[in-house]
Amino acid sequence: MLARHGHNDTVWRERAPFDGILLTAAADSLSPVLLSQLRDGGSLIAPVSGEDGEQTLVRVRRYGSEFERENLTRVKFVPLLSGTVGGTRRLQRPERSGTPVSRVG
C-alpha cells in the first residue's frame, strides 16, 4: 500500500493508475484530475460536502471513461484544505512508560 499526503488536485503521475484511492478529509467536489488517476475498474472512497453543509461518504467506480457514483452514508470529516500539503513524514512510535497495559477479554 502506498500513501501520499496531498490535496484534491495532487497528481501522482509516476504511480498512477491506482486500483483504489482513499481521501481522509472532506472535499467540496471530486476533481477530474483526481478521478483520472483511477485504473479501469478502480474505486475512490471519499467524504464529500454538499451544498447543505452535510457530508456524505461516496464511492466512485471507474468503467473506462465512465464514472459511477454511489452515496454510502452521512459522515463528519475535517475539510480538505486546498494548497495545504505537508509532504512525507515518518511516524514515530510512542515511548513506553513502563506501565503495563491491561488487556480486556
Legacy VTK file of the C-alpha trace (Angstrom):
# vtk DataFile Version 3.0
C-alpha trace
ASCII
DATASET POLYDATA
POINTS 105 float
0.000 0.000 0.000
1.281 3.443 -0.916
0.260 6.636 0.865
0.679 10.258 -0.114
-0.192 13.385 1.821
-1.576 15.941 -0.590
-4.719 17.738 -1.680
-7.554 17.059 -4.125
-5.711 18.156 -7.277
-2.398 16.495 -6.457
-1.325 14.327 -9.370
0.939 11.364 -8.656
1.681 10.528 -12.293
4.638 8.270 -11.568
2.407 5.861 -9.563
-0.961 6.142 -11.376
-3.251 4.494 -12.274
-4.494 3.207 -8.921
-6.838 0.351 -8.011
-8.115 2.464 -5.119
-7.883 5.987 -3.744
-8.999 6.995 -0.230
-9.493 10.620 0.839
-9.431 11.248 4.584
-10.740 14.828 4.517
-13.980 16.170 3.031
-13.755 17.698 -0.444
-16.288 20.179 -1.857
-16.153 18.187 -5.093
-14.087 15.436 -6.715
-11.811 16.836 -9.394
-11.483 15.213 -12.815
-7.691 15.287 -12.266
-8.086 13.046 -9.198
-10.607 10.716 -10.843
-8.349 10.317 -13.882
-5.806 8.579 -11.633
-8.128 5.581 -11.130
-7.462 2.384 -13.076
-10.363 0.958 -15.104
-12.409 -0.943 -12.506
-10.834 1.078 -9.656
-12.680 2.768 -6.784
-12.314 6.050 -4.943
-13.768 6.436 -1.440
-14.154 9.998 -0.188
-16.201 12.222 2.100
-17.840 14.977 0.013
-19.505 18.128 1.362
-22.914 19.020 -0.024
-24.443 22.447 -0.566
-26.321 21.988 2.717
-23.045 21.557 4.639
-23.704 17.868 5.262
-21.041 15.345 4.264
-21.604 12.043 2.502
-19.137 9.200 2.128
-19.178 8.300 -1.559
-17.704 5.542 -3.683
-16.804 6.352 -7.284
-16.026 3.447 -9.608
-14.359 3.865 -12.976
-15.555 1.901 -16.002
-13.480 3.029 -18.995
-14.270 6.714 -19.460
-17.449 6.494 -17.317
-17.685 7.060 -13.545
-20.420 5.635 -11.304
-21.043 7.455 -8.010
-22.721 5.777 -5.034
-23.657 7.604 -1.813
-22.815 5.335 1.131
-23.611 7.158 4.398
-23.557 10.524 6.170
-20.214 11.308 7.821
-18.282 14.127 9.507
-14.646 14.710 8.453
-12.330 17.693 8.648
-12.387 19.777 5.440
-9.839 19.255 2.675
-7.761 22.443 2.551
-6.608 23.477 -0.911
-2.909 24.251 -1.199
-2.027 22.661 2.142
0.491 19.912 1.508
2.594 18.587 4.364
4.774 16.164 2.439
6.001 12.849 3.743
6.666 12.215 7.423
7.999 9.207 9.266
5.711 8.198 12.092
7.392 7.801 15.469
6.447 5.069 17.900
5.448 6.427 21.297
7.920 5.733 24.084
6.797 3.122 26.561
6.104 4.368 30.045
6.884 1.079 31.729
3.308 0.843 32.956
1.719 -2.448 31.909
-1.324 -2.271 29.686
-4.415 -4.109 30.858
-5.966 -6.446 28.325
-9.696 -6.770 28.115
-11.303 -10.027 27.018
LINES 1 106
105 0 1 2 3 4 5 6 7 8 9 10 11 12 13 14 15 16 17 18 19 20 21 22 23 24 25 26 27 28 29 30 31 32 33 34 35 36 37 38 39 40 41 42 43 44 45 46 47 48 49 50 51 52 53 54 55 56 57 58 59 60 61 62 63 64 65 66 67 68 69 70 71 72 73 74 75 76 77 78 79 80 81 82 83 84 85 86 87 88 89 90 91 92 93 94 95 96 97 98 99 100 101 102 103 104
